[in-house]
Amino acid sequence: MGHALLERWKPTREDPWDRSAASHLFRRAGFGAGPRTLERALAEGVEATLESLCAPRGHDPALFEGIESLLASGNHELLRAWWMALLLGDGDPLGERVTLFWHDHFATSIAKVDDVRLMHRQNLALRELGLGDFRKLLHALAKDPAMLVWLDGNENRRGQPNENFAREVLELFALGIGKYDERDIQEAARAFTGWGTDGRRFVVRKDWHDGGTKTIFGKTGDFDGDDVLELVLAHPACPRFVARRLIEEFVAVEPERAVVDALAGELVANAWSIRKTLRTLLASKLFFARDARRARIASPVELVVGTQLALELSLAPLEAAEAAARMGQALFRPPSVKGWDGGRTWINAGPWLERVNSGLAVAESFASGARELSPAPRSTADAARTALDRLLADSADPELARAVSATAEAAASPNAALGDALALILTAPEYHLA
């Protein structure tokens, strides 16, 4: 059964398809948008914009050239810059947004894997499969060499089962706490014995596998790893778990249970297609609700890429990746198997200082003339309007807008006014909401 909040949102006079709605869509289904993209979306309408965002898209092939020399270098900083180049390139905003989402969900870190080729291969799998059938994604990630190194697959053998991988499949990847018991973990770990790596290949070592009878979720059989994954996917909690994660990421932090159940039904009806399910979610009344807009704290990657798109900064990918890392989100290096905690941890004292310093540096680059907007502001008043329009046109607090205007109009030149206006906005708490 569906839910009223998942019905298609239709613009009205009271709730129109305007800059607020369009900006919200681009922030959540990607990382933001520049002025020309927003104007085109407003002209084309919500349905055409949604179709464009949700359609399969590709990146500029040049962004994939030279990857072999990068991988051969073994330099994970360059790998981080390569992914940031895809994010900044904006060739496939929803695809990259979903890739980042799954990187956090199936969190794996170079800190332990210590192999850029394996991390790159996993990233490609998340990008290729992330908008497809979740069942295929789960099976692929369970056999991913980087994942198996990260979660000690090579330590899991008959007679000495290592529970790390089995525990995370149940707790973090597919079901959630409370939907299984410790016996299920122990038996699942036995089923996964023998799954590991040989160099950079996934292997099943039959002589390490425990072929005995196992009981998982009340079902008994000579289960292996693939059987466990199928049992997990057949568990009624699995589609609900995935649906909740999608709503938390793309809409709201605390979704209603009835909405989760309805979206879980959509997921199953769509043959577990993430793209089709997200298309329903992104078009819904739930998504476009006023209280869903600017309702959560932007991650460092969202902040860096969103600012680049809004101000057309042409950031160097390595510089952008390092900025996000200083703010607490180093790509390919989530802090634990749980990924990044997010939320208010993004604005703890250290990360907040980095956010402020980064915003001030961007503002100074415009004030000094090192960077320019096109078209350039013609007056101090125009500078204030331009800064607000680029960064907070959809949600500027009237008091902040007045402060921006007063500060800009007191400046000695349009460039100085633009720098002052940007400094106020980029360091304002409301700009850091997505």
C-alpha positions as CSV (number, residue, x, y, z in Angstrom):
1,M,0.0,0.0,0.0
2,G,1.3,3.5,-0.9
3,H,1.5,6.5,1.3
4,A,0.1,10.0,0.6
5,L,3.6,11.6,1.2
6,L,5.0,9.4,-1.6
7,E,2.5,10.7,-4.1
8,R,3.8,12.9,-6.9
9,W,4.3,16.5,-5.9
10,K,2.5,19.0,-8.2
11,P,3.4,22.7,-8.1
12,T,0.7,25.1,-7.1
13,R,0.4,28.8,-6.7
14,E,1.0,28.4,-3.0
15,D,3.8,25.9,-3.4
16,P,5.4,26.6,-6.8
17,W,8.3,25.2,-8.9
18,D,10.6,28.1,-8.1
19,R,14.2,28.6,-7.1
20,S,13.6,27.2,-3.7
21,A,12.2,23.9,-5.0
22,A,14.7,23.7,-7.9
23,S,17.7,24.4,-5.6
24,H,16.5,21.8,-3.1
25,L,16.3,19.2,-5.9
26,F,19.8,19.9,-7.2
27,R,21.3,19.9,-3.7
28,R,19.8,16.5,-2.8
29,A,19.9,14.7,-6.1
30,G,23.4,16.0,-6.7
31,F,25.5,18.6,-5.0
32,G,23.9,21.9,-6.2
33,A,23.7,23.9,-9.3
34,G,25.0,27.0,-11.0
35,P,22.7,29.9,-12.1
36,R,22.3,28.7,-15.7
37,T,21.4,25.2,-14.6
38,L,18.7,26.6,-12.3
39,E,17.3,28.9,-14.9
40,R,17.1,26.1,-17.4
41,A,15.3,23.9,-14.8
42,L,12.8,26.6,-14.0
43,A,12.1,27.1,-17.7
44,E,11.7,23.3,-18.4
45,G,9.6,22.5,-15.4
46,V,9.9,19.9,-12.6
47,E,9.0,16.8,-14.6
48,A,11.6,17.4,-17.3
49,T,14.2,18.3,-14.7
50,L,13.6,15.1,-12.8
51,E,13.8,13.0,-15.9
52,S,17.1,14.6,-16.8
53,L,18.6,14.1,-13.3
54,C,17.4,10.5,-13.0
55,A,18.3,9.4,-16.5
56,P,21.5,7.4,-17.0
57,R,24.3,9.8,-17.7
58,G,28.1,9.7,-18.3
59,H,31.1,11.7,-17.5
60,D,33.5,13.4,-19.9
61,P,35.8,10.5,-21.1
62,A,38.8,12.7,-20.5
63,L,38.2,12.3,-16.7
64,F,39.1,8.6,-17.0
65,E,42.2,9.1,-19.1
66,G,45.5,8.5,-17.4
67,I,44.0,6.4,-14.6
68,E,46.5,3.6,-15.2
69,S,49.5,5.8,-14.4
70,L,47.6,7.1,-11.3
71,L,47.0,3.6,-10.1
72,A,50.5,2.6,-10.8
73,S,51.8,5.4,-8.6
74,G,50.0,3.9,-5.6
75,N,49.2,7.5,-4.4
76,H,45.9,7.5,-2.6
77,E,45.9,11.3,-2.6
78,L,45.8,11.3,-6.4
79,L,43.0,8.7,-6.3
80,R,41.0,11.1,-4.0
81,A,41.7,13.9,-6.5
82,W,40.5,11.7,-9.4
83,W,37.1,11.1,-7.7
84,M,36.8,14.8,-6.8
85,A,37.3,15.6,-10.5
86,L,34.3,13.5,-11.3
87,L,32.3,15.3,-8.6
88,L,33.3,18.7,-9.7
89,G,32.8,17.9,-13.3
90,D,29.0,17.5,-12.7
91,G,28.6,15.1,-15.6
92,D,26.4,12.7,-13.6
93,P,25.2,14.4,-10.4
94,L,22.8,11.7,-9.2
95,G,25.3,8.9,-10.1
96,E,28.1,10.5,-8.1
97,R,25.7,11.4,-5.2
98,V,24.7,7.8,-5.0
99,T,28.3,6.6,-5.3
100,L,29.2,8.7,-2.3
101,F,26.2,7.5,-0.4
102,W,27.2,3.8,-1.0
103,H,30.8,4.6,-0.1
104,D,29.5,5.7,3.3
105,H,27.1,2.8,3.6
106,F,29.6,0.1,2.6
107,A,32.4,2.0,4.3
108,T,35.9,0.8,3.3
109,S,39.1,2.7,4.0
110,I,42.5,2.9,2.3
111,A,43.9,3.1,5.8
112,K,43.6,-0.7,6.2
113,V,43.2,-1.8,2.6
114,D,46.4,0.0,1.6
115,D,45.9,-0.6,-2.2
116,V,44.7,2.1,-4.5
117,R,43.8,-0.4,-7.2
118,L,41.4,-2.2,-4.9
119,M,39.8,1.1,-3.7
120,H,39.5,2.3,-7.3
121,R,37.9,-1.0,-8.3
122,Q,35.4,-0.8,-5.5
123,N,34.6,2.8,-6.4
124,L,33.9,1.8,-10.0
125,A,31.6,-1.0,-8.7
126,L,29.6,1.4,-6.6
127,R,29.2,3.8,-9.6
128,E,28.3,1.0,-12.0
129,L,25.8,-0.9,-9.7
130,G,24.7,1.8,-7.3
131,L,21.6,2.9,-9.1
132,G,20.7,-0.6,-10.2
133,D,19.4,-3.7,-8.4
134,F,20.4,-3.6,-4.7
135,R,20.5,-7.4,-4.7
136,K,23.3,-7.4,-7.2
137,L,25.1,-4.6,-5.4
138,L,25.0,-6.5,-2.1
139,H,26.4,-9.7,-3.7
140,A,29.1,-7.7,-5.6
141,L,30.3,-5.8,-2.5
142,A,30.3,-9.0,-0.4
143,K,32.8,-10.4,-2.9
144,D,34.8,-7.2,-3.3
145,P,38.4,-7.7,-2.4
146,A,38.8,-4.3,-0.7
147,M,35.8,-5.1,1.5
148,L,37.2,-8.6,2.3
149,V,40.5,-7.1,3.3
150,W,38.8,-4.4,5.3
151,L,36.6,-6.9,7.2
152,D,39.2,-9.7,7.7
153,G,37.7,-12.2,5.2
154,N,41.1,-14.0,5.0
155,E,40.9,-14.6,8.7
156,N,37.6,-16.4,8.5
157,R,38.1,-20.2,8.2
158,R,36.6,-23.4,9.3
159,G,37.1,-24.0,13.0
160,Q,38.2,-20.4,13.6
161,P,35.4,-18.2,12.2
162,N,35.9,-14.4,12.2
163,E,32.6,-12.7,12.6
164,N,33.5,-9.2,11.4
165,F,32.2,-9.5,7.9
166,A,29.0,-11.4,8.8
167,R,28.2,-8.9,11.5
168,E,28.5,-5.9,9.2
169,V,26.4,-7.5,6.5
170,L,23.6,-7.9,9.0
171,E,24.0,-4.8,11.1
172,L,25.2,-2.1,8.7
173,F,24.6,-3.2,5.1
174,A,21.2,-4.9,5.0
175,L,19.1,-5.4,8.1
176,G,20.0,-3.1,11.0
177,I,20.4,-3.8,14.8
178,G,17.6,-5.8,16.4
179,K,16.7,-7.8,13.3
180,Y,18.9,-10.8,14.1
181,D,20.6,-12.4,17.1
182,E,24.2,-13.4,17.9
183,R,23.5,-17.0,16.8
184,D,22.6,-15.7,13.4
185,I,25.9,-13.8,13.2
186,Q,27.9,-16.9,14.3
187,E,26.2,-19.1,11.8
188,A,26.5,-16.6,9.0
189,A,30.2,-16.3,9.8
190,R,30.5,-20.0,9.3
191,A,28.8,-19.8,6.0
192,F,31.2,-17.1,4.8
193,T,34.3,-19.2,5.8
194,G,36.7,-19.5,2.9
195,W,35.7,-16.2,1.2
196,G,38.8,-14.1,0.9
197,T,41.4,-12.7,-1.5
198,D,44.3,-14.0,-3.5
199,G,46.3,-10.9,-4.4
200,R,43.6,-8.7,-5.9
201,R,41.2,-11.5,-6.8
202,F,38.2,-12.8,-4.9
203,V,38.6,-16.5,-4.1
204,V,36.7,-19.2,-2.3
205,R,39.0,-21.5,-0.5
206,K,37.0,-24.7,-0.3
207,D,39.4,-26.3,2.2
208,W,38.7,-23.3,4.5
209,H,34.9,-23.5,4.2
210,D,32.8,-24.9,6.9
211,G,30.3,-27.1,5.0
212,G,28.3,-28.2,8.0
213,T,24.6,-27.5,8.7
214,K,23.8,-24.0,9.9
215,T,20.6,-22.3,11.2
216,I,20.1,-18.7,10.2
217,F,16.9,-16.7,10.8
218,G,15.2,-20.0,11.8
219,K,16.1,-21.7,8.5
220,T,18.5,-24.7,8.4
221,G,20.8,-25.9,5.6
222,D,24.3,-26.3,4.4
223,F,24.5,-22.6,3.6
224,D,27.4,-20.9,2.0
225,G,28.0,-17.1,1.6
226,D,25.7,-16.6,-1.3
227,D,23.0,-18.5,0.5
228,V,23.3,-16.1,3.5
229,L,23.0,-13.1,1.2
230,E,19.8,-14.5,-0.3
231,L,18.4,-15.2,3.2
232,V,19.3,-11.6,4.2
233,L,17.6,-10.2,1.1
234,A,14.5,-12.4,1.8
235,H,14.3,-11.0,5.3
236,P,11.3,-8.6,5.6
237,A,13.6,-6.1,7.4
238,C,15.9,-5.7,4.4
239,P,13.8,-3.6,2.0
240,R,12.7,-1.5,4.9
241,F,16.4,-0.9,6.0
242,V,17.4,0.2,2.5
243,A,14.3,2.4,2.1
244,R,15.0,4.1,5.5
245,R,18.6,4.7,4.4
246,L,17.4,6.3,1.1
247,I,15.0,8.6,2.9
248,E,17.5,9.6,5.6
249,E,20.0,10.5,2.9
250,F,17.8,12.2,0.3
251,V,15.0,13.6,2.4
252,A,14.9,13.6,6.2
253,V,16.7,12.2,9.2
254,E,13.7,10.7,11.0
255,P,11.2,9.3,8.5
256,E,7.8,8.0,9.7
257,R,7.6,4.2,9.8
258,A,4.6,4.2,7.4
259,V,6.5,6.1,4.8
260,V,9.5,3.7,5.2
261,D,7.2,0.7,4.7
262,A,5.6,2.3,1.6
263,L,9.0,3.1,0.0
264,A,10.1,-0.5,0.9
265,G,7.1,-1.7,-1.1
266,E,8.2,0.5,-4.0
267,L,11.7,-0.9,-3.9
268,V,10.4,-4.5,-4.1
269,A,7.9,-3.7,-6.7
270,N,10.7,-2.0,-8.7
271,A,12.7,-5.3,-8.6
272,W,15.0,-3.6,-6.1
273,S,16.0,-0.8,-8.6
274,I,17.5,2.1,-6.7
275,R,17.1,4.4,-9.7
276,K,13.4,3.8,-10.0
277,T,12.8,4.0,-6.3
278,L,14.7,7.2,-6.0
279,R,12.7,8.6,-9.0
280,T,9.6,8.0,-6.9
281,L,11.2,9.5,-3.8
282,L,12.6,12.6,-5.5
283,A,9.3,13.4,-7.2
284,S,7.3,13.0,-4.0
285,K,5.4,15.4,-1.7
286,L,7.7,14.1,1.1
287,F,10.8,15.3,-0.8
288,F,9.5,18.7,-1.8
289,A,7.9,19.5,1.6
290,R,9.0,22.9,3.0
291,D,10.4,21.3,6.2
292,A,12.6,19.0,4.2
293,R,14.5,21.9,2.6
294,R,17.8,23.1,4.2
295,A,16.9,20.6,6.9
296,R,20.3,18.9,7.5
297,I,23.9,19.9,7.8
298,A,25.9,19.6,4.5
299,S,28.8,17.2,4.5
300,P,32.2,18.6,3.5
301,V,32.0,17.1,0.0
302,E,28.6,18.6,-0.5
303,L,29.8,22.0,0.8
304,V,33.0,22.1,-1.4
305,V,31.3,20.8,-4.6
306,G,28.1,22.9,-4.0
307,T,30.2,26.1,-3.6
308,Q,32.2,25.3,-6.7
309,L,29.0,24.9,-8.8
310,A,27.2,27.9,-7.4
311,L,30.2,30.3,-7.9
312,E,31.7,28.4,-11.0
313,L,35.1,28.3,-9.2
314,S,37.0,25.8,-11.4
315,L,38.7,24.3,-8.3
316,A,41.7,22.0,-8.7
317,P,40.5,18.5,-7.8
318,L,43.4,17.9,-5.4
319,E,42.8,21.2,-3.7
320,A,39.1,20.5,-3.3
321,A,39.7,17.0,-2.0
322,E,42.2,18.3,0.6
323,A,39.7,21.0,1.7
324,A,37.0,18.3,2.2
325,A,39.5,16.2,4.1
326,R,40.4,19.1,6.4
327,M,36.7,19.5,7.2
328,G,36.4,15.9,8.2
329,Q,35.5,13.9,5.0
330,A,38.5,12.4,3.4
331,L,37.4,10.4,0.4
332,F,38.4,6.7,0.5
333,R,39.1,7.1,4.2
334,P,35.9,6.8,6.3
335,P,36.7,6.7,10.0
336,S,35.1,3.3,10.8
337,V,33.0,0.5,9.4
338,K,30.0,2.8,10.2
339,G,31.2,5.4,7.8
340,W,31.0,9.1,8.7
341,D,28.8,10.0,11.6
342,G,27.6,13.1,9.8
343,G,25.1,15.5,11.3
344,R,26.5,17.8,14.0
345,T,29.9,16.1,13.9
346,W,30.4,18.0,10.6
347,I,30.4,21.3,12.6
348,N,32.4,20.4,15.7
349,A,35.0,23.0,16.7
350,G,37.8,21.8,14.4
351,P,35.7,21.1,11.3
352,W,33.7,24.3,11.7
353,L,36.9,26.4,11.8
354,E,38.0,24.7,8.6
355,R,34.7,25.5,7.0
356,V,34.9,29.1,8.0
357,N,38.5,29.4,6.8
358,S,37.7,27.8,3.5
359,G,34.8,30.2,3.0
360,L,36.9,33.2,3.8
361,A,39.6,32.1,1.4
362,V,37.0,31.8,-1.4
363,A,35.7,35.3,-0.6
364,E,39.1,36.8,-0.5
365,S,39.9,35.3,-4.0
366,F,37.0,37.3,-5.4
367,A,37.8,40.5,-3.4
368,S,41.4,40.4,-4.8
369,G,40.3,39.9,-8.3
370,A,42.0,36.5,-8.5
371,R,38.5,35.1,-9.3
372,E,35.7,36.7,-11.1
373,L,32.0,36.1,-11.6
374,S,30.4,36.2,-15.0
375,P,28.7,38.6,-15.4
376,A,30.7,40.7,-13.0
377,P,28.7,42.9,-10.5
378,R,28.4,46.5,-11.8
379,S,28.0,48.1,-8.4
380,T,28.3,47.4,-4.7
381,A,24.5,46.9,-4.5
382,D,24.7,44.6,-7.4
383,A,27.5,42.6,-5.7
384,A,25.2,42.0,-2.7
385,R,22.3,40.8,-4.9
386,T,24.6,38.6,-6.9
387,A,26.1,36.9,-3.9
388,L,22.7,36.2,-2.3
389,D,21.3,35.0,-5.6
390,R,24.2,32.6,-6.2
391,L,24.3,31.1,-2.7
392,L,21.1,31.7,-0.8
393,A,18.4,32.9,-3.1
394,D,16.1,30.1,-2.0
395,S,16.4,30.7,1.8
396,A,18.2,33.8,2.8
397,D,17.1,35.0,6.3
398,P,15.9,38.7,6.0
399,E,18.3,39.8,8.7
400,L,21.3,38.1,7.0
401,A,20.2,39.6,3.6
402,R,20.1,43.1,5.2
403,A,23.5,42.6,6.7
404,V,25.0,41.4,3.4
405,S,23.5,44.5,1.6
406,A,24.7,47.0,4.2
407,T,28.2,45.4,4.3
408,A,28.5,45.4,0.5
409,E,27.3,48.9,0.0
410,A,29.9,50.2,2.5
411,A,32.7,48.7,0.4
412,A,35.0,50.7,-1.8
413,S,34.5,48.8,-5.0
414,P,32.3,46.1,-6.5
415,N,35.1,43.5,-6.1
416,A,35.5,44.4,-2.5
417,A,31.7,44.3,-2.0
418,L,31.5,40.9,-3.6
419,G,34.2,39.6,-1.3
420,D,32.6,41.0,1.8
421,A,29.2,39.7,0.8
422,L,30.5,36.2,0.1
423,A,32.4,36.1,3.4
424,L,29.2,36.8,5.3
425,I,27.2,34.2,3.4
426,L,29.8,31.4,3.2
427,T,30.4,31.6,7.0
428,A,26.7,31.9,7.9
429,P,25.2,28.8,9.6
430,E,22.3,28.6,7.2
431,Y,24.6,28.3,4.2
432,H,25.9,25.0,5.7
433,L,22.5,23.4,5.5
434,A,21.6,21.2,2.6
